[in-house]
């Protein structure tokens, strides 16, 4: 197996781990982001832990933004799946 294929598989695994983390901790992450929006202070909690996971597949300076986007995307997906029609 080539180095590129291994790197690609590793990247997929890191992304999968981060997505699983978001799914498992969605409510906590969403609460932290709501609090962050109103206070300007992000607790040292699940979102920051997710950002640490994101550092395995994105630049360190982008990790917190990536974590926030992942939580937002999962919250939208969850809401859409559970919306009554």
N, C-alpha and C positions, 0 to 999 in steps of 0.2 A: 504494500500500500504506500502511496506517495505521501510526502510530508504535507502537501496541499490538502489531500483528502482527509488526512488525520486532523489537520487544523480545522477544516470545514466541519468535520464530525464533532470536534471538541467545541466549536462555536455553537453548533446546534444544541449540544448538550447543556452548555451554560445558559443559553437562551431558554431552553425548556425548563431548566431549574428555576430561573427567574420567573417564568410564567406560572409555574406551579406554586411558587411562593406567593405571588399576587393572588392567585385563586384561593389559596388557603387563608390568607390574611386580608382579604379585600375590605371587610368592614373596618378593621383597625386602621388600615392604610388610608381609607377614605376619610375617616374621622380625623386623622392626623392632618390630612391636606385641607380639610375644612377649617380646622383650628389654625393652621399655617396661614390660610388666606385671611382670616380675621385678625390674627395677632402679629403676623410677620415672623413668627418664631416656629421653626420646625423641631418638634420634640425628637429626642434621641430614641427613636422607636423603630417601628417596622419599615417605614419609608426609607430611613437611613440605612437599615439593614439590607433592603432591596437595592439601594444604590451601590452598596458594597458588592453585591452579586453582579450588578450591571458592569462594574469595572472589569470583569473578566471578558467582556465583549464590546466595550466602548471606551472611549477616552475618559480618564478620571474626571476631567472638568465637565464632561457631559453626563456623568452617571446619575446625578440627582434629577436632572431634567428627564432623562430616559426613564427613571423610576416613576416620576410623576406621570409621564405619558402612559406608561404601562398600566398604572392604577386607573387612570381616566378611561383608557380603552376597555379594560376589564369591567369597570363599573357600567359603562355604556352597554357592553355586551350582555352583562348580567341583567340589567334593567330591561333591555329589549327582549331577552329570552323569557323573562318573567312577567312581562306586561300582559294584562288581560285584554283580550280583543273583543 
